Structure formats: C-alpha cells, structure tokens
Amino acid sequence: MFIVVFLMTGLILILFYSYYQAKGLVITEEEIMLPGIEHTQKMLFITDLHKRLIKEDMFSKLPPVDFVIIGGDAVEKGVPEEIISRNLSFLSSLGTAFFVWGNNDYEFGEKKLRHLLDKYNIHELNNSSYYIDRPGAEWTLAGVEDLGTLHADINRALQGANEPIILVSHNPDTANLLFNSYPKVEAVLSGHTHGGQIRLGPFAVGEKGGWKVKNNIPVFISNGFGTTGIPFRLGAKPQIHLITLKKRPSYE
C-alpha cells in the first residue's frame, strides 16, 4: 500500500511540475553567420504557439528586433480567434513579421488565418521568398509550406532567390530535400517537434531541439512556445529565440 501511495504521489508531483514547466519560457540567443552582411541584424523566431496566449511581460527582456519570424502552428483547431488575433497583433508590433504554414494552421481555416495575416501586415512566405534589401544587410528569407501536408514546394520557394538564403520550414525534415541544384541555403529554421514536449531522458516522440546538421546544412529546431495534445512539458521547456545575423569572416 505504501508503494502505491508513493508512486501516486510521485506521479501527481510530476504532472504538476510538467504543467508548470509548460507555462514558463526560455529565451535562447543564437547566431547565424552570413557572407556579405556588413551590419548586424536581430530577429525573433517563434513557432508552435498552438493555443497559448502570449503575455507581453514574457517578452519584456527582448531587445528591439528587425524581424519576427513565425515558424508555423501559430494556431490549431478549436482555438478562439481572439487568442490568435492578439498573438499576431503583438508579434507584428515588434518588427517586420513573416509567417510560414505549419500542419495545424490549416485546421483553423486558411481563409480566416490569411485574413488575420493581412490585417496585421504579416508577410506570408507561401513557398516564396522575400529579399531583405537594407544597406549593408542584403539577404533572402525564404519559406516553404509544411512538408507533412503535401503543400511544400521547395522549387517555388527558392526560385530566383538571391544568396545568401535563410529558409524557414515548420518541419525540419525539409532540409533533407535540399540538393546542390538549389541556391545556397545557409541555415534552416524550424519547429514542429516541440523538442519532444515530454522527454524521459533520451526518449521522446519528437526530435530534440537545438542545432542539427541535415544534408550538410545547419538546421535549428525550436522546442516551440505552446503545447498540443496535453498541456504538459517535461525536459523540453518552451522557447523563443533571439537570432543575431552577423557577417561571416573571410579567410581568403
């Protein structure tokens, strides 16, 4: 009987801790080195919001950013429009904002979501690219739709894109489809896996977050901001990312 009570108590404590962890936030700082960039630029990368409402005080320690990149799954089925509207309104107020589609975004309704993107002047990278043309900082941000929904079209996303290129894809496995025939992609930003969301040591359903190398390309996987399925996290804290773009040193 004692063992049963002990195990039940432990399980309850783990559930409380996991629920608490899902409500937290870690801000990580990352760097991407690009050739030809003379002036440093900063961008916020956030993905997998799902049904979680942004509280502005969570972002109070962020410095000003030039760009905001929303890496898919900004919403899911059953989320009140007020939540996604408030989230998009806040994110678009931080800097020039971009959005790529994740697998759960379609559940909310393409027409409704596109209306909100237009309302808040958020650029939709719908298998397309956007040339950043600022003095001393010229590069291309490309976005590909979600791989799992069969909407992804890398050819279209990278067609005519000027190097250097940063590619945003909700699903990190998109990097496996990049070949030498495509323009040079310096890095891929992604989410989707939630870092596993519930990790028991090395064991989890989703791939662990952080920097990886896929197909010889640096790929960053975010743990994401929200949760899906169950409102718990364990061993994969929610994240947003402050990414600094810097000039890659020349060794010639």
C-alpha positions as CSV (number, residue, x, y, z in Angstrom):
1,M,0.0,0.0,0.0
2,F,2.8,2.4,0.9
3,I,4.5,1.8,-2.5
4,V,1.2,2.6,-4.3
5,V,0.8,5.8,-2.4
6,F,4.4,6.7,-3.0
7,L,4.1,6.1,-6.7
8,M,0.8,8.0,-7.0
9,T,2.3,11.0,-5.1
10,G,5.3,11.0,-7.4
11,L,3.1,10.9,-10.5
12,I,1.0,13.8,-9.2
13,L,4.1,15.8,-8.5
14,I,5.5,15.1,-12.0
15,L,2.2,16.2,-13.5
16,F,2.2,19.5,-11.5
17,Y,5.8,20.1,-12.5
18,S,5.1,19.4,-16.1
19,Y,2.1,21.7,-16.2
20,Y,4.2,24.4,-14.5
21,Q,7.1,23.9,-17.0
22,A,4.7,24.3,-19.9
23,K,3.7,27.8,-18.6
24,G,7.3,29.0,-18.5
25,L,9.6,30.4,-21.2
26,V,13.2,30.3,-22.1
27,I,14.7,32.9,-24.4
28,T,17.8,31.5,-26.2
29,E,20.3,33.5,-28.1
30,E,21.5,32.2,-31.4
31,E,23.8,33.4,-34.2
32,I,23.8,32.9,-37.9
33,M,26.8,34.0,-39.9
34,L,26.1,35.2,-43.4
35,P,28.5,36.1,-46.1
36,G,28.4,39.8,-47.2
37,I,26.5,41.1,-44.2
38,E,28.1,44.3,-43.0
39,H,25.6,45.3,-40.4
40,T,24.3,43.1,-37.6
41,Q,20.5,42.4,-37.6
42,K,18.4,40.8,-35.0
43,M,15.2,38.7,-35.4
44,L,12.8,36.9,-33.1
45,F,12.0,33.3,-34.0
46,I,8.8,31.8,-32.5
47,T,7.0,28.7,-33.5
48,D,4.3,26.3,-32.3
49,L,2.1,28.7,-30.4
50,H,-0.9,26.5,-30.8
51,K,-3.5,27.6,-28.2
52,R,-1.1,29.5,-25.9
53,L,-1.7,33.2,-25.4
54,I,1.3,35.5,-25.4
55,K,1.7,37.6,-22.2
56,E,3.6,40.7,-23.2
57,D,5.7,40.7,-20.0
58,M,7.3,37.4,-21.1
59,F,9.0,39.4,-23.9
60,S,10.0,42.4,-21.8
61,K,13.7,41.4,-21.7
62,L,13.9,41.2,-25.5
63,P,15.9,44.0,-27.2
64,P,14.4,45.6,-30.3
65,V,14.4,43.3,-33.3
66,D,14.4,44.0,-37.0
67,F,12.3,40.9,-38.0
68,V,9.8,38.5,-36.4
69,I,9.6,35.0,-37.9
70,I,6.6,32.8,-37.0
71,G,7.6,29.3,-37.9
72,G,4.2,27.6,-38.2
73,D,1.5,26.2,-36.0
74,A,0.5,29.6,-34.8
75,V,-2.9,28.1,-34.1
76,E,-4.8,24.8,-34.1
77,K,-8.4,23.6,-34.3
78,G,-10.7,24.9,-31.6
79,V,-8.6,28.0,-30.6
80,P,-10.7,31.1,-30.2
81,E,-10.0,33.7,-32.9
82,E,-9.3,36.3,-30.1
83,I,-6.2,34.4,-29.0
84,I,-4.6,34.1,-32.4
85,S,-5.6,37.7,-33.2
86,R,-4.0,39.0,-30.0
87,N,-0.8,36.9,-30.6
88,L,-0.4,38.1,-34.2
89,S,-1.1,41.7,-33.2
90,F,1.6,41.7,-30.6
91,L,4.2,39.9,-32.7
92,S,3.7,42.2,-35.7
93,S,4.2,45.2,-33.4
94,L,7.8,44.0,-32.7
95,G,9.2,44.2,-36.2
96,T,8.6,43.3,-39.8
97,A,6.8,40.0,-39.4
98,F,6.8,36.8,-41.6
99,F,4.8,33.6,-41.4
100,V,5.1,30.1,-42.7
101,W,2.4,27.4,-42.5
102,G,2.5,24.5,-40.1
103,N,0.4,21.4,-40.2
104,N,-2.0,22.6,-37.6
105,D,-2.6,26.0,-39.0
106,Y,-4.9,24.6,-41.7
107,E,-7.2,23.3,-39.0
108,F,-8.1,26.9,-38.1
109,G,-9.1,27.6,-41.6
110,E,-6.9,29.1,-44.4
111,K,-9.3,31.9,-45.2
112,K,-9.6,33.1,-41.6
113,L,-5.9,32.9,-40.9
114,R,-5.0,34.7,-44.1
115,H,-7.4,37.4,-43.2
116,L,-5.6,37.9,-39.9
117,L,-2.2,37.8,-41.5
118,D,-3.3,40.6,-43.9
119,K,-4.9,42.5,-41.0
120,Y,-1.7,42.7,-39.1
121,N,0.5,43.2,-42.2
122,I,2.4,39.8,-41.7
123,H,4.1,38.6,-44.8
124,E,3.1,35.1,-45.7
125,L,6.0,33.0,-47.1
126,N,3.9,30.6,-49.0
127,N,6.5,28.7,-50.9
128,S,8.1,32.0,-51.7
129,S,10.9,34.3,-50.7
130,Y,11.4,37.9,-49.5
131,Y,14.5,39.8,-50.4
132,I,15.9,41.8,-47.5
133,D,17.4,44.9,-49.1
134,R,18.9,47.1,-46.4
135,P,22.2,49.0,-46.6
136,G,24.9,46.6,-45.6
137,A,22.5,43.7,-45.0
138,E,21.2,42.1,-48.2
139,W,19.9,38.6,-47.9
140,T,16.9,36.4,-48.7
141,L,14.3,34.9,-46.3
142,A,12.5,32.0,-47.9
143,G,9.7,30.0,-46.6
144,V,8.3,26.6,-47.6
145,E,4.9,25.3,-46.5
146,D,4.5,22.3,-44.3
147,L,6.1,19.1,-45.6
148,G,3.5,16.8,-44.0
149,T,0.5,18.3,-45.7
150,L,2.0,17.9,-49.2
151,H,1.9,21.7,-49.8
152,A,5.7,22.1,-49.7
153,D,7.3,23.3,-52.9
154,I,11.0,24.0,-52.5
155,N,11.5,24.7,-56.2
156,R,9.0,27.5,-56.0
157,A,10.2,28.8,-52.6
158,L,13.8,29.2,-53.8
159,Q,13.2,30.1,-57.5
160,G,15.1,33.3,-58.3
161,A,16.2,33.8,-54.7
162,N,19.3,35.8,-54.2
163,E,22.0,34.3,-51.9
164,P,22.6,34.2,-49.0
165,I,19.4,32.5,-48.0
166,I,17.8,31.5,-44.7
167,L,15.0,29.0,-45.2
168,V,12.1,28.7,-42.8
169,S,10.2,25.4,-42.7
170,H,7.9,24.2,-40.0
171,N,9.1,20.7,-40.5
172,P,12.9,20.3,-40.1
173,D,13.0,17.3,-42.4
174,T,12.6,19.7,-45.3
175,A,16.3,20.1,-45.2
176,N,16.7,16.6,-46.4
177,L,15.2,17.7,-49.7
178,L,17.7,20.4,-50.4
179,F,20.2,19.5,-53.1
180,N,23.2,21.1,-54.8
181,S,21.0,22.2,-57.7
182,Y,19.2,24.7,-55.3
183,P,20.6,28.1,-54.4
184,K,22.9,28.0,-51.4
185,V,20.9,27.9,-48.1
186,E,22.9,29.0,-45.2
187,A,20.6,27.8,-42.5
188,V,17.1,26.3,-41.9
189,L,14.8,27.5,-39.1
190,S,12.1,25.0,-38.0
191,G,9.9,23.7,-35.2
192,H,7.2,21.1,-35.3
193,T,8.8,18.5,-32.9
194,H,8.2,20.6,-29.7
195,G,11.6,19.2,-28.7
196,G,9.7,16.0,-27.8
197,Q,7.4,18.0,-25.4
198,I,7.6,15.1,-22.9
199,R,11.2,13.8,-22.7
200,L,12.2,11.0,-20.4
201,G,16.0,11.2,-20.8
202,P,16.8,10.4,-24.4
203,F,13.3,9.1,-25.1
204,A,10.6,11.2,-26.7
205,V,8.2,11.1,-29.7
206,G,9.7,14.3,-31.3
207,E,13.2,15.2,-32.2
208,K,15.2,17.2,-29.6
209,G,15.5,20.9,-30.2
210,G,18.7,22.8,-30.9
211,W,21.2,23.0,-33.8
212,K,21.5,19.9,-36.1
213,V,23.1,19.2,-39.4
214,K,20.8,17.7,-42.0
215,N,22.1,17.2,-45.6
216,N,25.2,19.2,-44.7
217,I,23.0,22.2,-43.8
218,P,22.7,23.8,-40.3
219,V,19.1,23.3,-39.1
220,F,17.7,24.9,-36.0
221,I,14.8,23.1,-34.3
222,S,12.8,25.1,-31.7
223,N,11.0,23.5,-28.8
224,G,8.2,25.8,-29.6
225,F,6.2,28.2,-27.4
226,G,3.0,26.2,-26.8
227,T,1.8,22.7,-26.4
228,T,-0.5,20.4,-28.3
229,G,-2.5,17.3,-27.2
230,I,-1.8,17.7,-23.5
231,P,-0.8,20.9,-21.6
232,F,2.4,19.5,-20.2
233,R,6.1,19.7,-20.9
234,L,8.9,17.7,-19.4
235,G,12.5,18.0,-20.4
236,A,11.7,20.3,-23.3
237,K,11.0,23.8,-22.0
238,P,9.0,26.3,-24.1
239,Q,11.3,28.6,-26.1
240,I,11.6,31.7,-28.2
241,H,14.8,32.7,-29.9
242,L,16.7,35.9,-30.4
243,I,18.8,35.3,-33.5
244,T,21.6,37.7,-34.5
245,L,22.7,37.8,-38.1
246,K,26.4,38.6,-38.4
247,K,29.0,38.8,-41.1
248,R,30.9,35.5,-41.8
249,P,34.6,36.2,-41.5
250,S,36.5,35.8,-44.8
251,Y,39.6,33.6,-44.6
252,E,40.7,34.2,-48.1
